[in-house]
Amino acid sequence: MSVSDSPGTRGVEMFARYAYAPNALGYCGPPLGATFRDGSVDDVRSAATRFTGAWPYLRVLSALTGIGDPLDYRLVESYWLGGGVGTHIDPTDFVEALLSIIGPQASRYWSHLSADLACEAAANHCFHVFGVYPWTRFLGRGMDEHPMNVLDSCRITWGTVASRAGDEIEVICRRLVWDGLALALSEPAVRMLEVWGDGYSAVPDVAVGDEVAVHWGRLCGRLSAEQVRALADSTDRQLRVTNRRLAHV
């Protein structure tokens, strides 16, 4: 999508970039990819309310921070990357408010959604991937490849662009690994990514040296040094609390 750089639209633009990949791949929400790619600010605002993953978090963030617009940039950034305004929210209050929204739709695969999640909770996407989604609970059952692929694809990965040749780039980043007992991040390694997919690119002018975010195998934005730190910290923290749970299963 194309929007101005005003504070009132930056959050909408960021939401569209990070939500595009899972939606275009059919993993979250109704088919809205064209809206996130080409829609107006109003179109994206309307579409965001139908995005079953991120929208409940943004609603709760809005309510608990007193920031009236769920698509305010401060909330969107804090949700996708961690850090920011979400770090000041009490985990118990957050889980209670979140479960009041998503709990009624939970199936048997989501029976773990209870107040016990407060010890893992954070008001960001990383908690959604490792704590709310059921995939970490399928590890260690002899079929780890699929859960690991989902977990590594769905979390937001950060990396540094090492080279670009046409519309293909090499990104130095870390992958999620599982040793049968705990989750961790690998040593940095090269990953090949396409700049464009389905006629869309979130960062068409990406260049060597850029720090970038990756979601479901697609670029979703450049990252500042502060954002990289926030994302790394939120990921490290979530892996610690997830591993603590897995150790006691």
Backbone bond lengths (Angstrom), bond angles and torsions (degrees), N, CA, C in turn:
res aa  C-N    CA-C-N  psi(-1)  N-CA   C-N-CA  omega(-1)  CA-C   N-CA-C  phi
1 M - - - 1.453 - - 1.515 109.95 -
2 S 1.310 116.38 161.54 1.468 121.25 179.40 1.516 108.93 -122.39
3 V 1.335 116.00 118.67 1.458 120.10 179.93 1.511 108.82 -134.32
4 S 1.318 116.43 167.95 1.456 120.50 177.27 1.515 109.51 -77.01
5 D 1.313 117.25 174.76 1.455 122.04 -177.64 1.518 111.64 -96.25
6 S 1.317 117.83 17.67 1.454 120.58 -179.03 1.516 110.52 -71.17
7 P 1.344 117.47 152.72 1.464 120.33 -178.98 1.518 112.97 -56.22
8 G 1.340 117.13 -30.96 1.451 120.44 -177.05 1.514 114.25 -72.74
9 T 1.349 117.62 -13.98 1.469 119.51 -177.90 1.526 113.43 -117.41
10 R 1.314 118.41 -10.77 1.467 120.16 -177.54 1.523 111.90 -62.13
11 G 1.334 116.76 -39.14 1.454 119.93 179.44 1.514 111.96 -66.56
12 V 1.322 117.34 -39.19 1.458 121.68 177.94 1.522 109.78 -63.02
13 E 1.326 116.40 -44.56 1.459 121.25 -179.58 1.524 110.96 -63.39
14 M 1.342 117.49 -42.55 1.457 120.08 179.77 1.522 110.85 -66.94
15 F 1.324 116.50 -41.39 1.457 119.13 177.96 1.523 110.42 -56.98
16 A 1.336 116.40 -46.34 1.464 120.74 -177.85 1.521 111.41 -60.89
17 R 1.335 117.89 -42.46 1.465 120.75 -177.78 1.522 112.24 -64.92
18 Y 1.338 116.80 -42.05 1.459 119.93 -176.33 1.524 112.12 -81.49
19 A 1.314 117.60 -26.96 1.465 120.92 -179.70 1.513 112.50 -84.97
20 Y 1.321 117.32 -17.45 1.457 120.02 -172.41 1.527 112.95 -59.16
21 A 1.327 117.80 -50.49 1.468 120.28 -172.81 1.524 113.05 -60.81
22 P 1.355 119.90 -54.66 1.474 117.80 -178.29 1.523 112.40 -63.15
23 N 1.333 116.48 -31.36 1.459 118.16 178.92 1.517 111.62 -72.73
24 A 1.338 116.92 -43.65 1.462 120.47 179.63 1.528 111.34 -63.52
25 L 1.334 116.70 -29.95 1.458 121.29 179.02 1.522 112.69 -83.90
26 G 1.330 116.85 -4.40 1.458 121.21 176.65 1.510 115.31 85.24
27 Y 1.350 117.73 17.92 1.451 120.26 -175.81 1.523 114.50 -93.40
28 C 1.309 118.31 -17.23 1.460 118.91 -175.52 1.520 110.06 -152.03
29 G 1.309 115.96 121.37 1.451 120.81 175.98 1.518 113.45 81.67
30 P 1.332 116.69 170.24 1.469 121.48 176.80 1.523 110.04 -68.93
31 P 1.339 118.68 169.42 1.475 120.76 -176.68 1.524 112.12 -68.84
32 L 1.330 114.79 98.35 1.466 121.50 -174.73 1.518 112.54 -122.38
33 G 1.344 117.64 9.65 1.452 120.70 -173.22 1.514 113.46 -53.47
34 A 1.333 116.88 -42.52 1.455 119.71 -179.01 1.525 111.38 -63.95
35 T 1.333 115.95 -34.00 1.468 119.85 178.32 1.512 110.66 -66.25
36 F 1.337 116.99 -46.76 1.462 120.21 179.78 1.523 111.19 -64.50
37 R 1.310 116.75 -30.59 1.464 120.98 -177.76 1.518 112.40 -82.22
38 D 1.324 117.05 -44.04 1.467 121.06 -169.29 1.523 114.74 -121.13
39 G 1.324 117.76 -7.09 1.456 120.22 -171.55 1.514 114.15 -74.89
40 S 1.310 114.73 164.29 1.458 121.76 175.28 1.527 109.61 -76.09
41 V 1.320 116.15 172.20 1.461 120.78 176.79 1.524 110.19 -57.08
42 D 1.328 117.25 -45.11 1.463 120.58 179.75 1.522 111.57 -63.95
43 D 1.335 116.93 -37.89 1.464 120.71 178.21 1.524 110.78 -62.13
44 V 1.331 115.89 -44.90 1.464 120.16 -178.36 1.522 110.32 -67.89
45 R 1.314 116.90 -39.58 1.472 119.73 177.27 1.524 110.83 -57.44
46 S 1.315 116.42 -45.04 1.460 120.37 179.60 1.521 111.09 -65.90
47 A 1.336 116.59 -42.94 1.459 120.79 -179.26 1.528 111.73 -64.65
48 A 1.318 117.58 -36.03 1.463 121.48 -177.45 1.524 111.94 -59.42
49 T 1.304 117.48 -33.49 1.471 120.77 -178.60 1.521 111.93 -68.48
50 R 1.310 117.73 -13.95 1.468 122.50 179.58 1.521 111.38 -102.44
51 F 1.321 116.84 5.54 1.460 122.00 -178.53 1.522 108.27 -89.30
52 T 1.331 116.38 103.75 1.454 121.28 -167.00 1.527 114.37 -69.22
53 G 1.325 118.12 -19.93 1.453 119.64 179.30 1.513 112.90 -80.81
54 A 1.328 115.76 -65.66 1.467 119.91 -171.03 1.521 114.25 -78.96
55 W 1.318 118.44 -32.48 1.464 119.67 -169.69 1.531 113.95 -59.61
56 P 1.345 120.54 -44.12 1.469 117.96 177.85 1.525 112.67 -58.78
57 Y 1.323 117.65 -36.47 1.466 120.32 178.60 1.522 110.79 -64.90
58 L 1.311 116.28 -43.33 1.462 119.40 -179.56 1.520 111.43 -65.95
59 R 1.315 117.09 -35.95 1.466 120.27 175.62 1.522 111.00 -61.84
60 V 1.332 116.00 -45.40 1.462 120.13 -179.30 1.527 110.61 -68.17
61 L 1.329 116.93 -42.79 1.462 119.80 176.35 1.526 111.11 -57.16
62 S 1.309 116.45 -42.98 1.459 120.92 179.22 1.523 110.80 -61.11
63 A 1.340 116.10 -46.85 1.461 120.23 -177.19 1.525 111.92 -65.78
64 L 1.329 117.43 -41.11 1.465 120.61 -173.68 1.521 113.72 -84.42
65 T 1.311 117.85 -18.41 1.469 119.98 176.58 1.522 112.13 -97.90
66 G 1.330 117.33 -16.08 1.457 120.66 -175.80 1.514 113.60 78.56
67 I 1.340 117.38 9.66 1.465 121.99 175.60 1.525 107.03 -87.09
68 G 1.312 117.21 110.53 1.456 122.15 -165.38 1.519 116.20 -64.07
69 D 1.310 118.16 -30.44 1.460 121.40 -176.06 1.527 109.39 -96.04
70 P 1.346 119.68 114.57 1.456 120.22 178.77 1.528 113.80 -60.10
71 L 1.332 117.00 -19.70 1.460 120.18 178.37 1.522 112.63 -102.35
72 D 1.308 116.77 18.68 1.457 120.99 169.78 1.533 108.18 -57.99
73 Y 1.316 117.04 138.49 1.461 120.93 -175.98 1.523 112.34 -55.12
74 R 1.329 117.81 -37.97 1.455 120.66 -178.59 1.530 111.47 -60.91
75 L 1.326 116.66 -37.36 1.459 120.78 -179.86 1.523 111.46 -76.12
76 V 1.320 116.44 -43.22 1.463 120.52 -179.17 1.528 110.58 -63.33
77 E 1.313 116.42 -45.20 1.467 120.52 178.84 1.527 110.67 -61.98
78 S 1.328 117.01 -45.23 1.455 120.98 -178.45 1.520 110.93 -64.55
79 Y 1.322 117.17 -37.74 1.467 119.84 179.19 1.520 111.61 -66.19
80 W 1.321 118.09 -52.61 1.460 119.93 -174.35 1.526 112.54 -70.59
81 L 1.322 118.19 -36.84 1.464 121.02 -169.88 1.518 114.73 -110.14
82 G 1.324 117.62 -14.46 1.452 119.51 -172.42 1.520 110.05 83.24
83 G 1.319 116.36 176.48 1.462 120.43 -177.88 1.512 111.25 73.10
84 G 1.324 115.49 -169.39 1.461 120.61 175.14 1.508 114.34 65.82
85 V 1.327 115.77 -148.96 1.465 121.24 -171.29 1.519 112.82 -64.92
86 G 1.326 117.61 -26.29 1.460 119.96 -178.23 1.508 114.27 -67.69
87 T 1.322 117.72 -21.06 1.464 120.77 -176.60 1.526 112.30 -71.38
88 H 1.319 117.37 -15.07 1.462 120.73 -177.67 1.522 112.84 -93.41
89 I 1.328 117.67 2.14 1.459 121.55 -177.24 1.526 110.35 -89.30
90 D 1.321 116.30 135.35 1.455 121.29 178.20 1.530 109.46 -67.35
91 P 1.336 118.57 127.14 1.465 121.07 -176.08 1.528 113.60 -59.20
92 T 1.316 117.18 -38.49 1.469 120.09 179.88 1.513 110.90 -65.27
93 D 1.326 116.77 -43.72 1.467 120.24 177.40 1.521 110.40 -62.98
94 F 1.321 116.26 -39.42 1.459 119.89 -178.52 1.521 111.31 -65.28
95 V 1.324 117.05 -48.73 1.467 120.71 -179.20 1.521 110.62 -61.55
96 E 1.306 117.38 -43.25 1.466 120.32 179.56 1.527 111.28 -58.98
97 A 1.331 115.93 -45.79 1.462 119.79 -179.36 1.522 111.58 -68.88
98 L 1.341 116.92 -39.99 1.457 120.43 -179.17 1.523 111.39 -65.94
99 L 1.332 116.84 -44.90 1.461 119.67 -177.97 1.516 112.33 -67.38
100 S 1.321 117.11 -26.16 1.462 118.92 177.11 1.527 111.28 -65.51
101 I 1.344 115.98 -22.01 1.470 121.11 179.02 1.521 111.36 -93.61
102 I 1.339 116.68 -49.97 1.472 119.27 -173.08 1.523 113.41 -91.40
103 G 1.333 117.13 -19.69 1.455 120.40 -177.35 1.519 114.81 -58.57
104 P 1.339 119.32 -45.12 1.463 120.14 -177.24 1.528 114.44 -61.47
105 Q 1.336 117.68 -21.38 1.463 120.75 179.86 1.532 112.69 -95.65
106 A 1.331 117.04 1.08 1.461 120.42 -173.98 1.526 111.11 -70.10
107 S 1.344 115.59 140.07 1.459 122.06 175.72 1.527 108.30 -101.69
108 R 1.329 115.95 -170.93 1.465 119.14 -178.39 1.524 112.13 -64.38
109 Y 1.343 117.15 -23.97 1.456 119.79 178.44 1.531 111.89 -73.74
110 W 1.310 116.10 -9.45 1.456 120.94 -176.82 1.526 111.29 -115.63
111 S 1.337 115.99 24.39 1.469 119.61 -177.35 1.524 112.06 -65.81
112 H 1.324 116.32 -14.27 1.466 120.66 179.13 1.526 112.50 -76.66
113 L 1.324 117.87 -6.31 1.465 120.44 -177.73 1.523 109.48 -76.61
114 S 1.311 114.78 99.97 1.465 121.07 -179.63 1.518 109.00 -150.25
115 A 1.319 115.37 177.18 1.464 120.53 179.34 1.517 111.97 -61.33
116 D 1.340 118.02 -18.17 1.465 121.02 179.14 1.526 112.22 -62.45
117 L 1.333 116.50 -20.32 1.467 120.39 179.81 1.524 112.79 -68.22
118 A 1.308 117.80 -11.16 1.465 120.19 -177.44 1.523 111.85 -58.57
119 C 1.330 117.22 -30.81 1.471 119.11 -178.74 1.520 112.01 -72.46
120 E 1.333 117.88 -14.06 1.464 121.81 177.21 1.528 111.82 -108.28
121 A 1.314 117.22 -11.80 1.460 121.77 -165.19 1.518 113.96 -69.14
122 A 1.317 113.40 143.17 1.459 124.05 169.12 1.521 105.43 -150.43
123 A 1.307 116.06 148.56 1.468 119.81 -174.47 1.519 111.01 -83.82
124 N 1.344 116.24 56.33 1.460 118.91 -178.20 1.527 111.71 -149.51
125 H 1.312 114.97 172.84 1.459 122.47 -175.70 1.526 112.41 -65.01
126 C 1.305 117.50 -32.49 1.455 120.46 -178.92 1.529 110.71 -62.78
127 F 1.309 117.62 -39.49 1.461 120.84 174.77 1.520 110.49 -63.79
128 H 1.326 117.02 -39.84 1.459 120.65 178.39 1.532 110.16 -59.08
129 V 1.324 116.89 -44.95 1.470 121.38 -176.79 1.522 111.46 -66.64
130 F 1.320 117.86 -48.36 1.457 121.19 -171.49 1.527 114.16 -94.00
131 G 1.330 116.72 -27.14 1.455 119.47 -176.29 1.505 114.97 -103.59
132 V 1.327 117.04 -44.77 1.464 121.02 -176.17 1.519 111.59 -85.56
133 Y 1.325 117.72 -49.48 1.462 119.67 173.54 1.536 109.12 -57.90
134 P 1.325 118.54 148.25 1.472 120.26 -176.13 1.523 115.29 -82.31
135 W 1.346 119.46 -2.64 1.462 121.14 -165.61 1.523 114.34 -63.59
136 T 1.325 118.95 -34.43 1.469 118.13 179.28 1.522 111.03 -66.07
137 R 1.308 116.51 -21.52 1.463 120.77 -179.28 1.526 112.88 -80.34
138 F 1.332 117.10 -6.95 1.453 121.12 176.25 1.532 112.40 -95.90
139 L 1.333 116.99 -6.23 1.461 120.15 -179.21 1.529 110.84 -71.19
140 G 1.333 115.13 149.03 1.453 120.08 177.59 1.511 114.43 81.69
141 R 1.334 116.95 13.67 1.468 120.35 179.93 1.531 111.82 -106.50
142 G 1.333 116.09 11.36 1.453 119.64 176.92 1.511 114.85 93.58
143 M 1.338 116.80 -4.30 1.468 120.63 178.58 1.525 107.90 -136.23
144 D 1.317 116.20 70.66 1.465 121.60 -171.73 1.527 113.95 -87.40
145 E 1.329 118.30 -16.74 1.460 120.35 -171.49 1.528 112.41 -60.89
146 H 1.322 117.10 -46.86 1.470 118.96 -177.29 1.524 111.86 -67.32
147 P 1.345 120.13 -50.62 1.465 118.77 176.59 1.526 113.24 -55.65
148 M 1.327 116.91 -39.87 1.463 119.94 -179.49 1.524 111.45 -66.10
149 N 1.321 116.84 -38.78 1.459 119.85 178.09 1.522 110.79 -63.66
150 V 1.328 116.76 -42.54 1.461 120.33 178.84 1.528 110.78 -64.63
151 L 1.315 116.85 -47.82 1.465 120.87 -178.47 1.527 111.73 -60.38
152 D 1.347 116.78 -45.08 1.461 119.93 -177.30 1.522 111.38 -71.44
153 S 1.333 117.00 -32.65 1.463 120.26 -179.92 1.519 111.69 -75.82
154 C 1.325 116.23 -38.38 1.459 120.16 -173.37 1.529 112.72 -78.48
155 R 1.334 117.00 -34.08 1.471 117.83 176.53 1.525 108.86 -64.82
156 I 1.319 117.10 154.01 1.458 120.85 175.95 1.524 108.35 -82.77
157 T 1.334 116.22 120.68 1.458 122.65 179.10 1.526 109.64 -98.66
158 W 1.313 117.10 143.53 1.459 121.24 175.07 1.525 108.90 -113.31
159 G 1.307 116.37 151.32 1.456 119.51 179.39 1.518 111.47 -166.97
160 T 1.331 115.20 171.93 1.461 122.27 -178.86 1.523 109.25 -112.99
161 V 1.325 116.62 131.19 1.461 121.07 178.95 1.524 108.97 -72.77
162 A 1.330 115.67 120.77 1.465 120.88 -177.51 1.519 112.63 -97.40
163 S 1.325 116.87 -27.68 1.459 120.15 179.48 1.519 109.45 -159.86
164 R 1.349 115.12 157.61 1.453 121.00 172.70 1.520 108.30 -139.30
165 A 1.338 115.30 129.16 1.459 122.09 175.04 1.518 107.15 -129.53
166 G 1.319 116.49 103.76 1.459 120.14 -174.97 1.512 110.41 64.64
167 D 1.307 116.73 -120.94 1.460 121.20 -179.50 1.518 112.41 -106.66
168 E 1.330 116.47 23.81 1.457 121.17 176.24 1.520 108.99 -121.76
169 I 1.325 116.26 136.03 1.456 120.50 -179.49 1.522 110.35 -126.36
170 E 1.331 114.74 154.37 1.456 122.10 169.58 1.523 107.47 -103.84
171 V 1.327 116.07 127.09 1.457 121.86 179.17 1.523 108.52 -118.05
172 I 1.329 116.60 130.66 1.456 121.97 175.57 1.526 106.89 -89.55
173 C 1.328 115.76 113.86 1.458 119.31 -177.48 1.523 109.90 -149.85
174 R 1.313 116.15 177.85 1.459 122.10 -178.42 1.528 109.10 -113.71
175 R 1.315 116.24 138.44 1.459 122.14 179.15 1.528 109.77 -99.64
176 L 1.311 116.27 159.40 1.457 121.92 175.72 1.525 109.11 -80.90
177 V 1.345 116.42 134.19 1.466 120.86 179.64 1.524 109.79 -130.44
178 W 1.319 115.41 156.31 1.470 123.46 -177.85 1.525 107.63 -135.90
179 D 1.315 116.51 124.28 1.463 120.04 -178.11 1.520 112.73 -100.92
180 G 1.315 116.20 12.34 1.454 120.86 -178.17 1.508 112.93 96.19
181 L 1.331 116.17 -13.67 1.458 121.19 179.49 1.525 112.85 -125.78
182 A 1.330 116.54 -36.54 1.455 120.15 -174.10 1.522 111.03 -147.45
183 L 1.308 115.11 155.59 1.457 123.00 174.58 1.518 109.69 -92.60
184 A 1.327 116.00 146.54 1.458 121.08 177.95 1.518 108.26 -155.67
185 L 1.328 115.54 174.66 1.452 121.45 173.43 1.522 109.32 -103.79
186 S 1.317 115.59 139.25 1.458 121.31 -179.17 1.525 111.25 -71.31
187 E 1.304 115.75 174.29 1.450 120.74 168.23 1.530 108.55 -67.39
188 P 1.337 118.55 152.13 1.472 119.97 179.39 1.517 111.83 -58.78
189 A 1.332 115.49 139.19 1.459 121.60 179.47 1.521 109.08 -149.45
190 V 1.329 115.29 165.16 1.461 120.73 -177.93 1.528 110.22 -77.48
191 R 1.316 114.73 137.00 1.467 122.48 174.03 1.520 108.08 -130.88
192 M 1.330 116.40 131.27 1.452 121.22 179.69 1.529 109.76 -89.66
193 L 1.335 116.19 132.61 1.459 121.23 179.64 1.521 109.57 -136.15
194 E 1.316 115.08 151.27 1.454 121.53 174.03 1.528 109.40 -91.19
195 V 1.325 116.72 138.60 1.466 121.16 177.74 1.525 110.26 -71.88
196 W 1.333 116.19 -35.38 1.456 122.08 -177.51 1.520 110.39 -116.22
197 G 1.342 115.83 146.98 1.449 122.21 173.51 1.509 109.38 -151.27
198 D 1.314 117.39 129.15 1.470 122.20 -178.66 1.528 112.06 56.84
199 G 1.338 114.95 33.92 1.455 118.52 179.52 1.510 114.82 74.91
200 Y 1.334 117.28 14.70 1.467 121.29 -176.92 1.521 109.94 -129.71
201 S 1.324 116.08 143.33 1.458 122.01 171.20 1.515 109.25 -142.95
202 A 1.317 116.39 129.69 1.459 120.91 176.10 1.522 111.75 -75.45
203 V 1.340 116.67 -25.26 1.462 121.26 -178.40 1.535 108.18 -138.78
204 P 1.327 118.14 71.99 1.474 119.75 -174.92 1.521 113.91 -63.05
205 D 1.339 117.64 -26.92 1.462 120.63 -178.40 1.521 112.40 -100.74
206 V 1.331 117.49 23.71 1.461 120.83 -179.88 1.525 109.74 -54.64
207 A 1.338 115.16 140.77 1.464 120.17 -173.35 1.518 110.89 -135.96
208 V 1.317 115.37 162.41 1.460 121.82 177.85 1.526 109.65 -55.65
209 G 1.321 115.32 133.64 1.457 121.39 -179.91 1.506 113.83 97.17
210 D 1.327 117.75 -15.45 1.460 120.23 178.94 1.522 110.48 -67.32
211 E 1.330 115.13 140.36 1.464 120.60 167.48 1.522 106.76 -90.13
212 V 1.330 117.11 128.74 1.460 120.61 -173.18 1.522 111.18 -131.02
213 A 1.331 114.63 158.85 1.452 122.33 174.19 1.521 108.54 -107.02
214 V 1.332 115.44 143.99 1.459 121.98 -178.17 1.528 108.66 -128.98
215 H 1.329 116.44 132.12 1.466 122.48 179.74 1.517 108.04 -134.99
216 W 1.331 116.77 122.03 1.460 122.05 -177.37 1.533 112.22 51.82
217 G 1.322 115.35 43.13 1.446 121.65 174.34 1.511 115.45 76.41
218 R 1.330 117.94 11.24 1.461 120.94 -178.21 1.530 110.34 -128.03
219 L 1.310 114.86 143.51 1.455 119.21 174.76 1.519 109.95 -62.44
220 C 1.334 116.39 139.30 1.462 118.25 175.59 1.521 112.94 -129.86
221 G 1.326 118.41 -0.18 1.458 118.59 174.07 1.513 112.94 161.86
222 R 1.326 115.21 163.51 1.458 121.12 169.35 1.524 108.39 -80.98
223 L 1.329 115.14 156.57 1.453 121.26 179.03 1.523 110.06 -125.75
224 S 1.319 115.08 139.13 1.461 120.01 171.75 1.526 108.14 -79.50
225 A 1.326 116.44 167.56 1.463 120.37 178.04 1.522 110.54 -60.07
226 E 1.326 117.23 -38.51 1.464 121.32 179.00 1.529 110.81 -65.17
227 Q 1.322 116.98 -40.27 1.457 120.04 178.70 1.520 111.94 -67.34
228 V 1.315 117.34 -38.07 1.462 120.12 175.86 1.519 110.07 -60.28
229 R 1.332 117.32 -44.52 1.469 120.87 179.15 1.516 110.93 -61.53
230 A 1.326 116.82 -43.65 1.464 120.38 -179.49 1.517 111.05 -63.06
231 L 1.327 116.85 -43.59 1.448 120.96 -179.24 1.528 111.23 -67.39
232 A 1.320 116.88 -42.48 1.463 120.51 177.62 1.523 111.00 -63.42
233 D 1.318 117.32 -43.37 1.468 121.04 180.00 1.526 111.34 -64.78
234 S 1.338 117.05 -44.28 1.464 119.52 -178.64 1.528 110.65 -66.90
235 T 1.328 117.04 -35.40 1.465 120.46 178.36 1.525 110.82 -69.02
236 D 1.331 116.91 -46.87 1.462 120.51 179.71 1.525 111.02 -60.09
237 R 1.308 115.82 -42.94 1.463 120.08 179.93 1.527 111.43 -63.99
238 Q 1.327 116.76 -42.12 1.460 119.50 -178.99 1.516 111.79 -68.36
239 L 1.315 117.47 -36.99 1.454 119.59 176.47 1.530 111.09 -64.39
240 R 1.316 117.75 -37.80 1.469 120.47 179.06 1.526 111.16 -61.95
241 V 1.330 116.60 -49.37 1.468 118.39 -176.34 1.522 111.24 -72.31
242 T 1.334 117.19 -31.21 1.466 119.81 176.41 1.518 110.50 -67.46
243 N 1.318 117.13 -43.98 1.465 120.47 178.85 1.522 111.76 -63.86
244 R 1.310 115.75 -32.94 1.471 118.73 176.90 1.532 110.28 -62.28
245 R 1.325 115.72 -42.86 1.482 119.69 177.18 1.519 110.95 -65.43
246 L 1.334 116.50 -47.03 1.462 119.75 -177.36 1.533 112.23 -61.51
247 A 1.315 116.86 -30.69 1.468 120.75 -179.72 1.520 111.98 -68.48
248 H 1.337 116.80 -18.60 1.464 119.79 -176.90 1.516 113.03 -110.15
249 V 1.342 116.24 8.26 1.466 119.15 178.89 1.529 109.66 -70.66
